[in-house]
């Protein structure tokens, strides 16, 4: 159930224009201090995971590994997406709350 809530929040944030998706856009959002949260697909390549882990640690942006590439893409109405950045603090807090709940289960 929590997984559906997270995908719903991602969909809402997309409609509100508060999502940057794809490797280039996500990286740009993090480096310009626009990202409040980064989500990388669990089935993303090790290289992609390592790059975002290092980048998010350096820029102090919360990072979560969640969902599959096709699920993330579907949630934002696009094809496969390995990474996305949430650009709104409110959406980010709501998603982190759900992601923390999912991890503790």
Gaussian input, Z-matrix of N, CA and C with variables (Angstrom, degrees):
# hf/3-21g

backbone

0 1
 N
 C     1     B1
 C     2     B2     1     A1
 N     3     B3     2     A2     1     D1
 C     4     B4     3     A3     2     D2
 C     5     B5     4     A4     3     D3
 N     6     B6     5     A5     4     D4
 C     7     B7     6     A6     5     D5
 C     8     B8     7     A7     6     D6
 N     9     B9     8     A8     7     D7
 C    10    B10     9     A9     8     D8
 C    11    B11    10    A10     9     D9
 N    12    B12    11    A11    10    D10
 C    13    B13    12    A12    11    D11
 C    14    B14    13    A13    12    D12
 N    15    B15    14    A14    13    D13
 C    16    B16    15    A15    14    D14
 C    17    B17    16    A16    15    D15
 N    18    B18    17    A17    16    D16
 C    19    B19    18    A18    17    D17
 C    20    B20    19    A19    18    D18
 N    21    B21    20    A20    19    D19
 C    22    B22    21    A21    20    D20
 C    23    B23    22    A22    21    D21
 N    24    B24    23    A23    22    D22
 C    25    B25    24    A24    23    D23
 C    26    B26    25    A25    24    D24
 N    27    B27    26    A26    25    D25
 C    28    B28    27    A27    26    D26
 C    29    B29    28    A28    27    D27
 N    30    B30    29    A29    28    D28
 C    31    B31    30    A30    29    D29
 C    32    B32    31    A31    30    D30
 N    33    B33    32    A32    31    D31
 C    34    B34    33    A33    32    D32
 C    35    B35    34    A34    33    D33
 N    36    B36    35    A35    34    D34
 C    37    B37    36    A36    35    D35
 C    38    B38    37    A37    36    D36
 N    39    B39    38    A38    37    D37
 C    40    B40    39    A39    38    D38
 C    41    B41    40    A40    39    D39
 N    42    B42    41    A41    40    D40
 C    43    B43    42    A42    41    D41
 C    44    B44    43    A43    42    D42
 N    45    B45    44    A44    43    D43
 C    46    B46    45    A45    44    D44
 C    47    B47    46    A46    45    D45
 N    48    B48    47    A47    46    D46
 C    49    B49    48    A48    47    D47
 C    50    B50    49    A49    48    D48
 N    51    B51    50    A50    49    D49
 C    52    B52    51    A51    50    D50
 C    53    B53    52    A52    51    D51
 N    54    B54    53    A53    52    D52
 C    55    B55    54    A54    53    D53
 C    56    B56    55    A55    54    D54
 N    57    B57    56    A56    55    D55
 C    58    B58    57    A57    56    D56
 C    59    B59    58    A58    57    D57
 N    60    B60    59    A59    58    D58
 C    61    B61    60    A60    59    D59
 C    62    B62    61    A61    60    D60
 N    63    B63    62    A62    61    D61
 C    64    B64    63    A63    62    D62
 C    65    B65    64    A64    63    D63
 N    66    B66    65    A65    64    D64
 C    67    B67    66    A66    65    D65
 C    68    B68    67    A67    66    D66
 N    69    B69    68    A68    67    D67
 C    70    B70    69    A69    68    D68
 C    71    B71    70    A70    69    D69
 N    72    B72    71    A71    70    D70
 C    73    B73    72    A72    71    D71
 C    74    B74    73    A73    72    D72
 N    75    B75    74    A74    73    D73
 C    76    B76    75    A75    74    D74
 C    77    B77    76    A76    75    D75
 N    78    B78    77    A77    76    D76
 C    79    B79    78    A78    77    D77
 C    80    B80    79    A79    78    D78
 N    81    B81    80    A80    79    D79
 C    82    B82    81    A81    80    D80
 C    83    B83    82    A82    81    D81
 N    84    B84    83    A83    82    D82
 C    85    B85    84    A84    83    D83
 C    86    B86    85    A85    84    D84
 N    87    B87    86    A86    85    D85
 C    88    B88    87    A87    86    D86
 C    89    B89    88    A88    87    D87
 N    90    B90    89    A89    88    D88
 C    91    B91    90    A90    89    D89
 C    92    B92    91    A91    90    D90
 N    93    B93    92    A92    91    D91
 C    94    B94    93    A93    92    D92
 C    95    B95    94    A94    93    D93
 N    96    B96    95    A95    94    D94
 C    97    B97    96    A96    95    D95
 C    98    B98    97    A97    96    D96
 N    99    B99    98    A98    97    D97
 C   100   B100    99    A99    98    D98
 C   101   B101   100   A100    99    D99
 N   102   B102   101   A101   100   D100
 C   103   B103   102   A102   101   D101
 C   104   B104   103   A103   102   D102
 N   105   B105   104   A104   103   D103
 C   106   B106   105   A105   104   D104
 C   107   B107   106   A106   105   D105
 N   108   B108   107   A107   106   D106
 C   109   B109   108   A108   107   D107
 C   110   B110   109   A109   108   D108
 N   111   B111   110   A110   109   D109
 C   112   B112   111   A111   110   D110
 C   113   B113   112   A112   111   D111
 N   114   B114   113   A113   112   D112
 C   115   B115   114   A114   113   D113
 C   116   B116   115   A115   114   D114
 N   117   B117   116   A116   115   D115
 C   118   B118   117   A117   116   D116
 C   119   B119   118   A118   117   D117
 N   120   B120   119   A119   118   D118
 C   121   B121   120   A120   119   D119
 C   122   B122   121   A121   120   D120
 N   123   B123   122   A122   121   D121
 C   124   B124   123   A123   122   D122
 C   125   B125   124   A124   123   D123
 N   126   B126   125   A125   124   D124
 C   127   B127   126   A126   125   D125
 C   128   B128   127   A127   126   D126
 N   129   B129   128   A128   127   D127
 C   130   B130   129   A129   128   D128
 C   131   B131   130   A130   129   D129
 N   132   B132   131   A131   130   D130
 C   133   B133   132   A132   131   D131
 C   134   B134   133   A133   132   D132
 N   135   B135   134   A134   133   D133
 C   136   B136   135   A135   134   D134
 C   137   B137   136   A136   135   D135
 N   138   B138   137   A137   136   D136
 C   139   B139   138   A138   137   D137
 C   140   B140   139   A139   138   D138
 N   141   B141   140   A140   139   D139
 C   142   B142   141   A141   140   D140
 C   143   B143   142   A142   141   D141
 N   144   B144   143   A143   142   D142
 C   145   B145   144   A144   143   D143
 C   146   B146   145   A145   144   D144
 N   147   B147   146   A146   145   D145
 C   148   B148   147   A147   146   D146
 C   149   B149   148   A148   147   D147
 N   150   B150   149   A149   148   D148
 C   151   B151   150   A150   149   D149
 C   152   B152   151   A151   150   D150
 N   153   B153   152   A152   151   D151
 C   154   B154   153   A153   152   D152
 C   155   B155   154   A154   153   D153
 N   156   B156   155   A155   154   D154
 C   157   B157   156   A156   155   D155
 C   158   B158   157   A157   156   D156
 N   159   B159   158   A158   157   D157
 C   160   B160   159   A159   158   D158
 C   161   B161   160   A160   159   D159
 N   162   B162   161   A161   160   D160
 C   163   B163   162   A162   161   D161
 C   164   B164   163   A163   162   D162
 N   165   B165   164   A164   163   D163
 C   166   B166   165   A165   164   D164
 C   167   B167   166   A166   165   D165
 N   168   B168   167   A167   166   D166
 C   169   B169   168   A168   167   D167
 C   170   B170   169   A169   168   D168
 N   171   B171   170   A170   169   D169
 C   172   B172   171   A171   170   D170
 C   173   B173   172   A172   171   D171
 N   174   B174   173   A173   172   D172
 C   175   B175   174   A174   173   D173
 C   176   B176   175   A175   174   D174
 N   177   B177   176   A176   175   D175
 C   178   B178   177   A177   176   D176
 C   179   B179   178   A178   177   D177
 N   180   B180   179   A179   178   D178
 C   181   B181   180   A180   179   D179
 C   182   B182   181   A181   180   D180
 N   183   B183   182   A182   181   D181
 C   184   B184   183   A183   182   D182
 C   185   B185   184   A184   183   D183
 N   186   B186   185   A185   184   D184
 C   187   B187   186   A186   185   D185
 C   188   B188   187   A187   186   D186
 N   189   B189   188   A188   187   D187
 C   190   B190   189   A189   188   D188
 C   191   B191   190   A190   189   D189
 N   192   B192   191   A191   190   D190
 C   193   B193   192   A192   191   D191
 C   194   B194   193   A193   192   D192
 N   195   B195   194   A194   193   D193
 C   196   B196   195   A195   194   D194
 C   197   B197   196   A196   195   D195
 N   198   B198   197   A197   196   D196
 C   199   B199   198   A198   197   D197
 C   200   B200   199   A199   198   D198
 N   201   B201   200   A200   199   D199
 C   202   B202   201   A201   200   D200
 C   203   B203   202   A202   201   D201
 N   204   B204   203   A203   202   D202
 C   205   B205   204   A204   203   D203
 C   206   B206   205   A205   204   D204
 N   207   B207   206   A206   205   D205
 C   208   B208   207   A207   206   D206
 C   209   B209   208   A208   207   D207
 N   210   B210   209   A209   208   D208
 C   211   B211   210   A210   209   D209
 C   212   B212   211   A211   210   D210
 N   213   B213   212   A212   211   D211
 C   214   B214   213   A213   212   D212
 C   215   B215   214   A214   213   D213
 N   216   B216   215   A215   214   D214
 C   217   B217   216   A216   215   D215
 C   218   B218   217   A217   216   D216
 N   219   B219   218   A218   217   D217
 C   220   B220   219   A219   218   D218
 C   221   B221   220   A220   219   D219
 N   222   B222   221   A221   220   D220
 C   223   B223   222   A222   221   D221
 C   224   B224   223   A223   222   D222
 N   225   B225   224   A224   223   D223
 C   226   B226   225   A225   224   D224
 C   227   B227   226   A226   225   D225
 N   228   B228   227   A227   226   D226
 C   229   B229   228   A228   227   D227
 C   230   B230   229   A229   228   D228
 N   231   B231   230   A230   229   D229
 C   232   B232   231   A231   230   D230
 C   233   B233   232   A232   231   D231
 N   234   B234   233   A233   232   D232
 C   235   B235   234   A234   233   D233
 C   236   B236   235   A235   234   D234
 N   237   B237   236   A236   235   D235
 C   238   B238   237   A237   236   D236
 C   239   B239   238   A238   237   D237
 N   240   B240   239   A239   238   D238
 C   241   B241   240   A240   239   D239
 C   242   B242   241   A241   240   D240
 N   243   B243   242   A242   241   D241
 C   244   B244   243   A243   242   D242
 C   245   B245   244   A244   243   D243
 N   246   B246   245   A245   244   D244
 C   247   B247   246   A246   245   D245
 C   248   B248   247   A247   246   D246
 N   249   B249   248   A248   247   D247
 C   250   B250   249   A249   248   D248
 C   251   B251   250   A250   249   D249
 N   252   B252   251   A251   250   D250
 C   253   B253   252   A252   251   D251
 C   254   B254   253   A253   252   D252
 N   255   B255   254   A254   253   D253
 C   256   B256   255   A255   254   D254
 C   257   B257   256   A256   255   D255
 N   258   B258   257   A257   256   D256
 C   259   B259   258   A258   257   D257
 C   260   B260   259   A259   258   D258
 N   261   B261   260   A260   259   D259
 C   262   B262   261   A261   260   D260
 C   263   B263   262   A262   261   D261
 N   264   B264   263   A263   262   D262
 C   265   B265   264   A264   263   D263
 C   266   B266   265   A265   264   D264
 N   267   B267   266   A266   265   D265
 C   268   B268   267   A267   266   D266
 C   269   B269   268   A268   267   D267
 N   270   B270   269   A269   268   D268
 C   271   B271   270   A270   269   D269
 C   272   B272   271   A271   270   D270
 N   273   B273   272   A272   271   D271
 C   274   B274   273   A273   272   D272
 C   275   B275   274   A274   273   D273
 N   276   B276   275   A275   274   D274
 C   277   B277   276   A276   275   D275
 C   278   B278   277   A277   276   D276
 N   279   B279   278   A278   277   D277
 C   280   B280   279   A279   278   D278
 C   281   B281   280   A280   279   D279
 N   282   B282   281   A281   280   D280
 C   283   B283   282   A282   281   D281
 C   284   B284   283   A283   282   D282
 N   285   B285   284   A284   283   D283
 C   286   B286   285   A285   284   D284
 C   287   B287   286   A286   285   D285
 N   288   B288   287   A287   286   D286
 C   289   B289   288   A288   287   D287
 C   290   B290   289   A289   288   D288
 N   291   B291   290   A290   289   D289
 C   292   B292   291   A291   290   D290
 C   293   B293   292   A292   291   D291
 N   294   B294   293   A293   292   D292
 C   295   B295   294   A294   293   D293
 C   296   B296   295   A295   294   D294
 N   297   B297   296   A296   295   D295
 C   298   B298   297   A297   296   D296
 C   299   B299   298   A298   297   D297
 N   300   B300   299   A299   298   D298
 C   301   B301   300   A300   299   D299
 C   302   B302   301   A301   300   D300
 N   303   B303   302   A302   301   D301
 C   304   B304   303   A303   302   D302
 C   305   B305   304   A304   303   D303
 N   306   B306   305   A305   304   D304
 C   307   B307   306   A306   305   D305
 C   308   B308   307   A307   306   D306
 N   309   B309   308   A308   307   D307
 C   310   B310   309   A309   308   D308
 C   311   B311   310   A310   309   D309
 N   312   B312   311   A311   310   D310
 C   313   B313   312   A312   311   D311
 C   314   B314   313   A313   312   D312

   B1=1.4606
   B2=1.5327
   B3=1.3317
   B4=1.4638
   B5=1.5224
   B6=1.3337
   B7=1.4597
   B8=1.5332
   B9=1.3303
   B10=1.4695
   B11=1.5205
   B12=1.3340
   B13=1.4695
   B14=1.5255
   B15=1.3204
   B16=1.4689
   B17=1.5261
   B18=1.3368
   B19=1.4669
   B20=1.5293
   B21=1.3348
   B22=1.4654
   B23=1.5273
   B24=1.3228
   B25=1.4682
   B26=1.5307
   B27=1.3324
   B28=1.4717
   B29=1.5293
   B30=1.3442
   B31=1.4620
   B32=1.5200
   B33=1.3309
   B34=1.4659
   B35=1.5291
   B36=1.3271
   B37=1.4659
   B38=1.5297
   B39=1.3276
   B40=1.4652
   B41=1.5277
   B42=1.3357
   B43=1.4689
   B44=1.5258
   B45=1.3290
   B46=1.4662
   B47=1.5331
   B48=1.3387
   B49=1.4632
   B50=1.5177
   B51=1.3282
   B52=1.4694
   B53=1.5265
   B54=1.3346
   B55=1.4676
   B56=1.5280
   B57=1.3266
   B58=1.4680
   B59=1.5166
   B60=1.3404
   B61=1.4606
   B62=1.5172
   B63=1.3111
   B64=1.4542
   B65=1.5235
   B66=1.3162
   B67=1.4587
   B68=1.5288
   B69=1.3338
   B70=1.4582
   B71=1.5323
   B72=1.3366
   B73=1.4709
   B74=1.5230
   B75=1.3310
   B76=1.4603
   B77=1.5210
   B78=1.3293
   B79=1.4684
   B80=1.5335
   B81=1.3299
   B82=1.4657
   B83=1.5339
   B84=1.3415
   B85=1.4674
   B86=1.5259
   B87=1.3372
   B88=1.4653
   B89=1.5219
   B90=1.3245
   B91=1.4649
   B92=1.5234
   B93=1.3336
   B94=1.4661
   B95=1.5351
   B96=1.3380
   B97=1.4708
   B98=1.5264
   B99=1.3315
   B100=1.4580
   B101=1.5183
   B102=1.3248
   B103=1.4643
   B104=1.5280
   B105=1.3422
   B106=1.4605
   B107=1.5273
   B108=1.3382
   B109=1.4639
   B110=1.5212
   B111=1.3302
   B112=1.4646
   B113=1.5273
   B114=1.3212
   B115=1.4655
   B116=1.5216
   B117=1.3323
   B118=1.4601
   B119=1.5291
   B120=1.3123
   B121=1.4701
   B122=1.5279
   B123=1.3335
   B124=1.4666
   B125=1.5221
   B126=1.3567
   B127=1.4616
   B128=1.5304
   B129=1.3330
   B130=1.4739
   B131=1.5202
   B132=1.3256
   B133=1.4631
   B134=1.5267
   B135=1.3252
   B136=1.4709
   B137=1.5227
   B138=1.3263
   B139=1.4646
   B140=1.5355
   B141=1.3300
   B142=1.4655
   B143=1.5288
   B144=1.3335
   B145=1.4720
   B146=1.5225
   B147=1.3355
   B148=1.4611
   B149=1.5277
   B150=1.3389
   B151=1.4564
   B152=1.5326
   B153=1.3416
   B154=1.4704
   B155=1.5244
   B156=1.3376
   B157=1.4750
   B158=1.5292
   B159=1.3343
   B160=1.4681
   B161=1.5245
   B162=1.3214
   B163=1.4598
   B164=1.5356
   B165=1.3296
   B166=1.4637
   B167=1.5297
   B168=1.3213
   B169=1.4612
   B170=1.5248
   B171=1.3263
   B172=1.4617
   B173=1.5320
   B174=1.3458
   B175=1.4680
   B176=1.5339
   B177=1.3464
   B178=1.4716
   B179=1.5407
   B180=1.3158
   B181=1.4656
   B182=1.5360
   B183=1.3390
   B184=1.4737
   B185=1.5352
   B186=1.3222
   B187=1.4640
   B188=1.5177
   B189=1.3267
   B190=1.4612
   B191=1.5177
   B192=1.3339
   B193=1.4610
   B194=1.5200
   B195=1.3312
   B196=1.4569
   B197=1.5259
   B198=1.3234
   B199=1.4599
   B200=1.5120
   B201=1.3126
   B202=1.4593
   B203=1.5198
   B204=1.3317
   B205=1.4708
   B206=1.5317
   B207=1.3319
   B208=1.4646
   B209=1.5293
   B210=1.3411
   B211=1.4711
   B212=1.5216
   B213=1.3271
   B214=1.4692
   B215=1.5206
   B216=1.3255
   B217=1.4587
   B218=1.5204
   B219=1.3262
   B220=1.4656
   B221=1.5290
   B222=1.3321
   B223=1.4743
   B224=1.5259
   B225=1.3385
   B226=1.4677
   B227=1.5344
   B228=1.3299
   B229=1.4634
   B230=1.5156
   B231=1.3317
   B232=1.4612
   B233=1.5281
   B234=1.3274
   B235=1.4624
   B236=1.5272
   B237=1.2967
   B238=1.4601
   B239=1.5348
   B240=1.3278
   B241=1.4630
   B242=1.5293
   B243=1.3372
   B244=1.4676
   B245=1.5209
   B246=1.3439
   B247=1.4645
   B248=1.5151
   B249=1.3323
   B250=1.4564
   B251=1.5206
   B252=1.3241
   B253=1.4578
   B254=1.5199
   B255=1.3402
   B256=1.4599
   B257=1.5231
   B258=1.3352
   B259=1.4579
   B260=1.5270
   B261=1.3174
   B262=1.4627
   B263=1.5254
   B264=1.3271
   B265=1.4678
   B266=1.5308
   B267=1.3316
   B268=1.4659
   B269=1.5201
   B270=1.3357
   B271=1.4708
   B272=1.5254
   B273=1.3383
   B274=1.4656
   B275=1.5245
   B276=1.3358
   B277=1.4732
   B278=1.5205
   B279=1.3397
   B280=1.4692
   B281=1.5295
   B282=1.3369
   B283=1.4732
   B284=1.5221
   B285=1.3316
   B286=1.4684
   B287=1.5194
   B288=1.3308
   B289=1.4670
   B290=1.5294
   B291=1.3424
   B292=1.4689
   B293=1.5339
   B294=1.3289
   B295=1.4626
   B296=1.5287
   B297=1.3348
   B298=1.4653
   B299=1.5350
   B300=1.3343
   B301=1.4671
   B302=1.5305
   B303=1.3505
   B304=1.4597
   B305=1.5241
   B306=1.3441
   B307=1.4608
   B308=1.5206
   B309=1.3417
   B310=1.4564
   B311=1.5303
   B312=1.3426
   B313=1.4710
   B314=1.5077
   A1=110.68
   A2=116.29
   A3=120.61
   A4=110.79
   A5=116.27
   A6=120.74
   A7=110.17
   A8=116.81
   A9=120.60
   A10=110.88
   A11=117.35
   A12=121.32
   A13=110.31
   A14=116.55
   A15=120.49
   A16=109.67
   A17=117.02
   A18=120.03
   A19=110.92
   A20=117.72
   A21=121.43
   A22=110.32
   A23=116.69
   A24=120.56
   A25=110.86
   A26=116.36
   A27=120.16
   A28=109.49
   A29=116.57
   A30=121.26
   A31=112.03
   A32=116.61
   A33=120.84
   A34=111.02
   A35=115.87
   A36=120.15
   A37=110.64
   A38=116.50
   A39=120.96
   A40=110.13
   A41=115.92
   A42=120.29
   A43=111.37
   A44=116.14
   A45=121.10
   A46=111.88
   A47=116.08
   A48=120.11
   A49=113.25
   A50=116.24
   A51=120.83
   A52=113.16
   A53=116.66
   A54=121.56
   A55=109.39
   A56=115.33
   A57=120.98
   A58=105.08
   A59=117.78
   A60=119.04
   A61=111.44
   A62=114.82
   A63=120.70
   A64=109.35
   A65=115.51
   A66=120.78
   A67=113.18
   A68=117.45
   A69=121.33
   A70=111.64
   A71=116.60
   A72=120.98
   A73=111.98
   A74=116.60
   A75=120.49
   A76=109.77
   A77=116.26
   A78=121.14
   A79=110.89
   A80=116.16
   A81=121.74
   A82=110.64
   A83=116.51
   A84=121.51
   A85=111.25
   A86=116.73
   A87=120.83
   A88=110.22
   A89=116.72
   A90=121.06
   A91=113.44
   A92=117.52
   A93=120.13
   A94=110.79
   A95=116.61
   A96=123.57
   A97=112.90
   A98=117.00
   A99=120.62
   A100=113.20
   A101=116.95
   A102=120.36
   A103=111.36
   A104=115.90
   A105=121.14
   A106=110.21
   A107=115.83
   A108=121.92
   A109=108.47
   A110=116.62
   A111=120.95
   A112=107.94
   A113=115.32
   A114=121.33
   A115=107.79
   A116=115.52
   A117=122.15
   A118=107.28
   A119=116.54
   A120=121.37
   A121=110.39
   A122=115.17
   A123=120.46
   A124=111.90
   A125=116.68
   A126=119.59
   A127=112.75
   A128=116.39
   A129=120.31
   A130=108.61
   A131=116.67
   A132=119.74
   A133=110.52
   A134=116.20
   A135=121.51
   A136=110.59
   A137=115.61
   A138=121.17
   A139=111.25
   A140=115.95
   A141=121.63
   A142=110.16
   A143=116.43
   A144=120.86
   A145=110.65
   A146=116.66
   A147=121.49
   A148=110.46
   A149=116.76
   A150=120.72
   A151=111.00
   A152=116.83
   A153=119.88
   A154=111.57
   A155=117.05
   A156=119.47
   A157=109.61
   A158=116.66
   A159=120.92
   A160=111.69
   A161=116.50
   A162=121.57
   A163=110.86
   A164=116.65
   A165=120.49
   A166=111.61
   A167=116.67
   A168=119.99
   A169=109.65
   A170=116.42
   A171=121.72
   A172=111.63
   A173=116.65
   A174=120.99
   A175=112.84
   A176=116.24
   A177=122.76
   A178=112.97
   A179=114.78
   A180=121.58
   A181=107.37
   A182=117.70
   A183=119.13
   A184=110.75
   A185=116.03
   A186=122.33
   A187=109.71
   A188=115.75
   A189=120.73
   A190=109.30
   A191=114.96
   A192=121.44
   A193=105.75
   A194=115.87
   A195=119.88
   A196=111.28
   A197=116.22
   A198=122.11
   A199=114.36
   A200=114.80
   A201=122.00
   A202=108.64
   A203=115.79
   A204=120.57
   A205=112.07
   A206=116.60
   A207=118.70
   A208=111.64
   A209=117.90
   A210=121.27
   A211=111.35
   A212=116.50
   A213=120.04
   A214=110.21
   A215=116.31
   A216=121.00
   A217=111.66
   A218=115.59
   A219=121.17
   A220=110.75
   A221=117.18
   A222=121.98
   A223=111.97
   A224=117.13
   A225=119.67
   A226=111.90
   A227=116.06
   A228=120.12
   A229=113.64
   A230=116.76
   A231=120.29
   A232=108.47
   A233=114.37
   A234=119.08
   A235=108.59
   A236=116.91
   A237=123.25
   A238=111.16
   A239=116.99
   A240=122.56
   A241=108.84
   A242=116.79
   A243=120.77
   A244=111.54
   A245=117.16
   A246=119.01
   A247=111.29
   A248=114.58
   A249=119.61
   A250=109.24
   A251=115.15
   A252=121.85
   A253=107.88
   A254=115.28
   A255=121.43
   A256=106.25
   A257=116.82
   A258=121.65
   A259=113.21
   A260=117.52
   A261=121.48
   A262=110.51
   A263=116.70
   A264=122.21
   A265=112.21
   A266=117.05
   A267=121.18
   A268=112.41
   A269=116.43
   A270=120.14
   A271=110.21
   A272=116.67
   A273=121.04
   A274=110.66
   A275=117.31
   A276=121.08
   A277=111.51
   A278=115.62
   A279=120.08
   A280=110.79
   A281=116.46
   A282=120.61
   A283=111.65
   A284=117.00
   A285=120.43
   A286=109.80
   A287=116.52
   A288=121.43
   A289=110.10
   A290=116.43
   A291=120.89
   A292=111.59
   A293=116.86
   A294=120.73
   A295=110.72
   A296=116.81
   A297=121.03
   A298=110.14
   A299=116.71
   A300=122.12
   A301=110.00
   A302=115.92
   A303=120.82
   A304=110.47
   A305=117.30
   A306=120.24
   A307=112.99
   A308=117.23
   A309=119.17
   A310=112.33
   A311=117.50
   A312=120.83
   A313=112.26
   D1=-43.90
   D2=-179.89
   D3=-59.44
   D4=-37.47
   D5=-179.94
   D6=-60.51
   D7=-42.24
   D8=178.31
   D9=-62.97
   D10=-39.63
   D11=179.37
   D12=-61.99
   D13=-41.08
   D14=-179.58
   D15=-64.52
   D16=-46.34
   D17=178.55
   D18=-63.14
   D19=-36.32
   D20=177.38
   D21=-64.41
   D22=-43.73
   D23=178.20
   D24=-62.74
   D25=-40.23
   D26=177.60
   D27=-61.78
   D28=-42.73
   D29=178.32
   D30=-61.99
   D31=-43.93
   D32=178.89
   D33=-63.54
   D34=-44.30
   D35=179.62
   D36=-62.70
   D37=-35.75
   D38=178.02
   D39=-63.96
   D40=-46.63
   D41=179.05
   D42=-60.78
   D43=-32.94
   D44=179.86
   D45=-81.86
   D46=-3.24
   D47=179.16
   D48=75.90
   D49=27.33
   D50=-176.14
   D51=-110.48
   D52=25.18
   D53=178.90
   D54=-126.66
   D55=134.21
   D56=169.96
   D57=-112.81
   D58=124.77
   D59=-175.96
   D60=-122.19
   D61=157.32
   D62=-177.01
   D63=92.90
   D64=153.92
   D65=-173.98
   D66=-58.98
   D67=-46.92
   D68=-176.53
   D69=-65.21
   D70=-49.13
   D71=-178.62
   D72=-65.42
   D73=-38.33
   D74=178.95
   D75=-65.26
   D76=-45.48
   D77=179.02
   D78=-60.16
   D79=-43.69
   D80=179.73
   D81=-61.72
   D82=-42.69
   D83=-179.91
   D84=-63.37
   D85=-41.47
   D86=179.63
   D87=-65.52
   D88=-47.79
   D89=-175.75
   D90=-69.94
   D91=-22.49
   D92=178.86
   D93=-96.10
   D94=12.31
   D95=-179.21
   D96=60.23
   D97=26.79
   D98=178.90
   D99=-92.55
   D100=-17.59
   D101=-175.44
   D102=-86.91
   D103=131.88
   D104=175.59
   D105=-98.76
   D106=-17.66
   D107=-178.10
   D108=-162.20
   D109=142.60
   D110=174.99
   D111=-121.58
   D112=133.15
   D113=175.86
   D114=-119.09
   D115=126.24
   D116=178.46
   D117=-117.01
   D118=136.14
   D119=-179.82
   D120=-61.97
   D121=142.44
   D122=179.59
   D123=-63.78
   D124=-26.97
   D125=-179.65
   D126=-97.33
   D127=17.02
   D128=174.44
   D129=-69.44
   D130=160.08
   D131=-178.99
   D132=-65.89
   D133=154.47
   D134=178.94
   D135=-58.31
   D136=-36.23
   D137=179.36
   D138=-62.38
   D139=-45.19
   D140=179.06
   D141=-63.54
   D142=-45.57
   D143=179.73
   D144=-59.79
   D145=-44.96
   D146=-178.57
   D147=-64.27
   D148=-43.94
   D149=-179.33
   D150=-59.61
   D151=-47.65
   D152=-178.89
   D153=-71.33
   D154=-33.92
   D155=177.63
   D156=-61.30
   D157=-47.23
   D158=179.50
   D159=-65.04
   D160=-45.48
   D161=-177.70
   D162=-63.53
   D163=-46.10
   D164=-177.47
   D165=-69.05
   D166=-32.19
   D167=175.47
   D168=-65.74
   D169=-45.64
   D170=-178.65
   D171=-63.66
   D172=-44.75
   D173=-176.96
   D174=-90.53
   D175=3.56
   D176=178.84
   D177=55.12
   D178=50.16
   D179=176.91
   D180=-110.97
   D181=130.14
   D182=178.29
   D183=-59.65
   D184=138.20
   D185=-178.48
   D186=-128.47
   D187=132.41
   D188=176.28
   D189=-130.61
   D190=144.54
   D191=173.70
   D192=-102.27
   D193=116.38
   D194=-172.78
   D195=-149.84
   D196=139.06
   D197=172.91
   D198=69.36
   D199=179.18
   D200=177.59
   D201=-102.85
   D202=160.94
   D203=-178.41
   D204=-57.34
   D205=-43.58
   D206=-178.95
   D207=-68.88
   D208=-33.21
   D209=178.15
   D210=-68.34
   D211=-42.13
   D212=177.66
   D213=-63.56
   D214=-44.04
   D215=177.81
   D216=-60.05
   D217=-44.82
   D218=-179.83
   D219=-62.15
   D220=-40.35
   D221=-178.07
   D222=-62.18
   D223=-29.31
   D224=179.89
   D225=-103.88
   D226=8.79
   D227=175.93
   D228=73.96
   D229=28.99
   D230=179.79
   D231=-128.56
   D232=-176.02
   D233=175.11
   D234=-75.00
   D235=-157.62
   D236=-177.78
   D237=-59.66
   D238=132.94
   D239=176.87
   D240=-133.93
   D241=126.57
   D242=-179.97
   D243=-89.06
   D244=-22.85
   D245=-177.79
   D246=-147.97
   D247=151.46
   D248=173.20
   D249=-150.86
   D250=152.15
   D251=177.89
   D252=-115.97
   D253=136.29
   D254=175.34
   D255=-94.23
   D256=123.42
   D257=-172.97
   D258=-95.83
   D259=-2.26
   D260=-177.22
   D261=-116.07
   D262=129.46
   D263=-177.36
   D264=-60.94
   D265=-40.24
   D266=-179.39
   D267=-63.74
   D268=-49.38
   D269=177.26
   D270=-61.48
   D271=-40.96
   D272=-178.66
   D273=-60.77
   D274=-45.26
   D275=179.88
   D276=-61.90
   D277=-43.27
   D278=179.69
   D279=-63.06
   D280=-41.34
   D281=179.76
   D282=-68.64
   D283=-41.33
   D284=179.29
   D285=-61.20
   D286=-40.83
   D287=178.28
   D288=-58.06
   D289=-46.60
   D290=179.26
   D291=-68.26
   D292=-39.67
   D293=-179.78
   D294=-65.82
   D295=-38.76
   D296=177.67
   D297=-65.26
   D298=-40.64
   D299=178.11
   D300=-61.62
   D301=-42.38
   D302=-179.51
   D303=-64.95
   D304=-41.45
   D305=-178.18
   D306=-68.95
   D307=-29.98
   D308=-178.11
   D309=-81.16
   D310=-11.47
   D311=178.97
   D312=-79.68

